[in-house]
């Protein structure tokens, strides 16, 4: 072992250009400016309403913006690396809600002669829930690809697990985890997806000491529950933060969480959408948003119906049998976007075009589909063809957000995930739609559906709704 370590010391280590303090500073600055913007807009809106209003009263309360930053620190939002957007949004919302609620209670109990407008506080809170996450998203968009963004990490491991970690972090630079190098259980030979392997696993401690890097991602393929404590004890003395990837947990492992039973380590499994409470909550939100949205969208629905009727012969609406809750079939409604004899047109096209036939067999979709009408192509680009499915939501056959509704022929492709899929209501939009839509590989769609069922929360639904708007407007992956 000593020989291996001594030999590894002669290897020239990559130079890390990461500046963790700079990334964190940008988050702090963005959060502060976003809070200032929300507070200023709320005050200006109240001033525009006229009446008894004194600007100086609210200026004296401006230190509350600094209190918000302190609340963000308490909620672990700094440095904010390796955090999913959903978790970040949850923490931001809870922190800002606590601060503004506390301020309202304080001003109410103060019994001063100054009559503060509760509307200013309410508006500031609602606006900050939007401006703060948006500000962070802009920071990641502008700086996420820079070499100095984030903090360096070391990969400890090899095989499929290590390669997967490298690919994920490279696809998501905004996570703020930049790979410096790796030590491998393959005696430190070669590279892992281009990442230099500087030595065997025995070199992990020496590498941590020389580089000063405090975070390691443990990606050993044979890590199980029994060996987890040993891994922590072995590498925890070198790194202050360990992120452990295990094949035991699989691709949808975010539904797992560590729990303690006395001195015993256990792994808890959440299946949120399989419980009555979350289902009732989700159904209530579905009905409320659908009723409100349906009323507002009625003029648009009428215009689209008229355009379809005049553009091509045939009915305005189209229904297709899909698999729903409990494997029960239901009719999913859409605006008609294809010619009436679409099956004949598809079969003829696939018979003469081998590439199209292969694309259809893989994804059940075609990038250049000859069946789609001119108005239908526009409706699909902006997902307007799915508006009639609001009726399915009211009937309880679908949800606003959920797994993608599939036809019976697709069930075998879900394999072991199908039973999980059939225990929930499918949705109009979902994780796969905001993760690339039709550009997403079919197997990844299946895994995203399973992830959603196990990890459902109102925060995740709110994130998907917000991302759906972005994806639809950008038309990414739509055809």
N, C-alpha and C positions, 0 to 999 in steps of 0.2 A: 504493500500500500504506500509506504514512504517513497519508494522509487517512482511510482505512478504520479504522486503529488509533485515530486521534485522535477520530473520531466515536464509536467504540465505547466510549471512556473515559467518555463522558457517560451511558452506560446504567447505571442503578442495579442493582447486583448483588444477588442473593438473599442473605439472611443465613443462614449455616450454623449450625445448632444442634448439630452433631455434637460429641461429646466423646470422641475416640479413646482418650485415656488412661483414661477411665472404663470403657469397654468392656473394655479390656485388664485393668484392675484387677479387674473382676468375674470374668474368666476365671481370673486368678491366685488370687483368694480362693476361687472354686469348686473349683479343682484342689487347693488346699491342704486345704480342709475334706473333700473327697472322699478324699484320701489318709489324713487323720487318721481318718476314719470306717472305712476299710478296715483300717487298722492296729489300731485300737481293737477292732473286732469280732473280728479274728483273735486278739488277745491274750485278750479275754474268753472266747472260745470255748475257747481252750487252758486257761484257768484253770478253766473249768467241767468240764473232763475230769479235773481233780485230778492227783495225782502230784507229782513233784519239779518245782516251778515257782517262779521268783523274778521278781516283777513288775519290780523295779528294774533287772534286766539289760536288759530290752526298752525301758524308759524312757530309758536311756542311749543307745540307738540311734535315738531319735526324730529327731535331726538328718538322718537319711536322707530324711525328708520334704522338707526344704529342698533336698537334693541332687536329688530328683525334679523339683522346679521348675526347677533349673538345667538338667537334662536336657531338659526341655520347651523351654527357651529355645534350646538347641543344636539341637533338632529343628525349630525354626521355628514352634512352636505359639503364639507371641506375636508380633504382636497377633492372629493367627489369622483374619484377614479374607479373604474370597474363597476359602476352602478347603472342598472338598466334605466331607460327613460321612465318606465312606469313607477319604479321605486323612487326615483328622483322626484317625480311629480307628486307622489304620495307624501313624501317628507316635506317638500316645499309647501304644499297645501296645508298640512297639519301645522307647520310652524307659523305660517302667516295667519292662519285662522286663530291660533292661540294668542298671538300678539294683538291682533285687532279686537278680538273678543275681550281680552284683558283691558285694553284701552277704553272700550265702551263701558265696561263695568266700573272702571276707575272714575271716569268722568261722571257717571251716574251717581256714584256714592260720594263724590266730592262735595255735592250740594253748594257749588259756587254760583255766583250770579251770572256766570257766562253760560249762555244757552247753546251748547254745541249741537250741530246738526248731525244726527245719527246717520243721515243719508250720506254724508261725506265719508264716514267710517265704512259704511256698507259698500259704497262705490270703490273706495280704496282697496278694500279686501278683495272684491270681485275682480278688479282690474289687475291687482298684483298677482292673482292666481294665473292670469294670462301673460302678463308682461315678464315676470321672472323666468318661467320656463322658456318663453320665446327668446328672451335675451341669452339664456344659456345655449339654446339651440343655435343661435346666430354665432356665438363665440366658437362653438364646436365646428360649425360650417366653415368659418373663416380660418381657424387656427388648427383644426383637428389633424390636418395633413402635414403640418409643419414638423420639422425634425425635433424642435425643442418642446413640442407639446407632450404633456404627460410625464410619467416616471418610468425608469428602466426596470425591467424584470428579468430574471434568469429562469430558464426552463430546466427542470430537473426531471429527466426521464427519457423516454424514447418510444419507438413504435408508433402505432396508429394514434394513440392518445396525444403524444407530443406533436405529431404532424397536424392533427385537428386543431390543437390550441394555436399553433402558429398561423394556420389559415384563418381562424376566427378573428384573431387579434389584428391581422393584416387587413381583413375585410372591414373591421370596425375600429379605425384609428381613433375615433372620437372617445372610445372607452378610456383612453389615456394610459394604456399599458403598452410600453414599447419594449420589444424583445432585444436584450443586449447580447446574450449568448446562451449556450446550453451546456449542461453536463449530462452524459448519457450512460445508460446501463449497457450500452454496446461498446464499452471500453473507449469511449470518446473518439470514435472514428468518423471523419467526414463532416457532413452537415445535416441539419434537419430542415427541409424546405428552404435551404439557403442560409439558415442560421448556423453560424460556426459552433461546432462542438469543441470545447476547449479541454475536455478531459473526461475521465470516468466519474462515477458518482462520488468517489472518495475525494474528488477535487472541489466539491461544493463549498466546503467551509473556507478553503484557501481562496477560492474565487470571490466569495462574499467579502472576505477581509480585504483583498486587493482592490476590488472594484468599489467597495462601499455601498453596494446595492442591498437594500433591506427587504425586497419582495421577491419571492420565488413561487413559481407555479409548478406544483408537483404533478407530473403526468406519467406516472408509472402504471403500465397496463395491468399489473397484478395486484393493485391495491384493493383490499376488501375491508369489511368492517373489522375483522380480527386484527389486521396489520395496521390499521389507521393510527392507533396510539403510538406504535413503534415509529411510524413515519414522522409524526409530529415531534416525538422526542429526539429523533435523529437530526432533523433539519431545523427544528425550531430554535436550537441554540445558535444557529448561524443567521437566520432571517427573522425579523420581527413580525413579518406578515407572510403567511402561507396560504396559497390558493390551491386546493387539491382537486384534481380531476380523476374520476374513477369510472372505469367501464361498468362497475356495479350499478351505477345510477342511470346510465343510458342517456339518450339524447334529450329527454324531457325532464331532466333532473331538478328543475326549479321547483317541482312540487314536493321535493324532499327537504326536510329541515332537521337539524340535530336537536335532540332532547335528552334530558337526563332523568333517569329513574334512580334516585339516590346517587350512588357512585357509578352507575352503569350508563354507558353511552348508547343511545338508541337513535334510530332514524324514523322520524315521523313522516307520514305521507298524507298530503292534503289532496282531497278530491272535491273541490268547492262546489262545482255545479251538480254534484250528485247528492247534495244535502238540501233539505227542504227550505231552510232559512234563506240561503243565497238564491235559490230558485224563485222564492216568493218576492224577494227584493228585486231581482232582475225582471220578473214579469211586471211588477208595478211600474218600474222605470220604462219598460217597453211600451206599455199602454199609454202612459202620460206623454212621452215624446211622440208616439205615433199619432195620437189624437191631435196634438198641437201641430205637428208637422203636416199631417194630412190636410188640415184646414188651410194652412198657409200655401200648400203646394197645389191646391185644387185648380187655380187658373193655369198653372204650368201643365198640369195633366191634360186639361182641355185643349190647349194649344198643340201638345204633342200628338194627341189622338187625331186632331184634324189634319196635321201634317202627314201622318201615316196613312190616313184614309185617302188623301189626295195623291200620295206618292206612288202607291202600287195597289193593285187589286187584292182584296182579302180582308180578314178581320183586323181590328185594331189590337186586340189582346191575343196572347198566345199562352197556353198552359202546357206544362210538361210534368209528368209524374216523377216525383223525387222521394227519397227515403227519409222519413222523419223520426220522431221520437218513438222508441219501441219497435223500430223497423216497419212502422206503418206507412204505407204510401200516401202521398197527398199531392194535390195539383198546385205547383208553384207558378204564379202568374207573372207575366212580363208583357211589355209592349212588343208587338211583333216587329222583328228586325230582319226577317228573312223572307225570301220569296215563298209562295204558297207550296210549291212542289220541291221543297228543300231537300228531302231525302233522295229524290232522283238526281238532282243536281250534284249532291255530295258524292253519291256512288259513282257517277260518271267521272267526276273530277279525280277521285281516288284511283279509279281504274286506269286512268291514263297518266297519272303523275306519281311515280314511286316515292319521291321525296315527301310529297304531301301525305301519302299513305303512311309512311313511317312516322311523320310528325303527329298524325292523328292517333296512331296506335300508342304513342308515348304519352301524349298530353290530353287527348280527346278534344283538342282545339287546333285551329289552323290560323296562322298569321295572316294569310291572304285567302279568306274564305269566300268562294264564289256565290254562296247562298245569301250573303248579307246585302240588303238594299242600301241605297245612298243615304237615306235618312236613318236607316238602322245602324250604319257605321258611325254616324255622329252620336246617336244615342248610346252606343256601346263605349265610345271614347270617354264619355262623361258619366257612364253607368246610369244614365237616365232610364234605360230600358227596364230597370229593376224597381222603379217606383210603385208599380201595381202590387208588389210583394208586401207593401204596407197592409194590404187586406189580409194576407197570410199571417202577419203579425197580430192583427186584431183577433183573428180566429184562433190564435194560439198554436198555429202550425209552424211558425217561424219566429225568430227573435230578430231584433235590429242587428245584433252582433252575435256571432256563433260560428261553428264549423261550416264549411262550405256545403250546401245541399248537393247530394250526389244522386245519380241514377243507379238503378239496380246493377247494371253491368260494371260499375266501378267498385262495388263492395269487395270483390276478391282482392283488389289492389290495396285495400286497407289492412288486410291480413289480421294480425292480432289486435290492431287498433279499432277494428270495426265495432266490436262490442261496446267499447267506450264511446265511440261516435254515436251509436244508436241509442244511447241512454240520455241524450240531451237534444234540445231543439236546434236545428240548423239556423244560420243567420244570413241576413242580407249582405252584411260585410263581415270581415273577420281578419285574423292575423295574416292569412295568406294574401289577401287583397292588398294589405298595406306593406307586404314584404316582397313586392315585385309583381303581384297579380299574375298574368299569364307568362311572365318571364321566370316564374318560380318552378323548379323541377317538381314532378308529381310527388315523389317520395317526401320531399321537404314540405309540401302542402299537408300531407298526411301527418307528419310529425308536428307541424304547427297546430293542426286541429287538436291533436292529443294534448299538446302543451296548454292550449287554451282551456280545455275542459278541466284539467287538473289545477290550473293556476288562476282560475277566474277570480276577478274582483271588480268592484265598481271602478277602481282606478285604472285597471286594464281596459275596461270598456270605454272609459273617457279618453284614454290614450288612443285607442283604435278609432274612435269617432273623429278625433282631431286629425289623426294621420290619414283617415279616409278622405277628408276634405283636401288635404295636401296632395295625395296621390291622384285623386280624380282631376283636380285642376292641372296637375303636371302631366296627366295622361300617360304616366309611366306604366309600361306593361299592358296597356289596353289595346285589344284588337278583337 
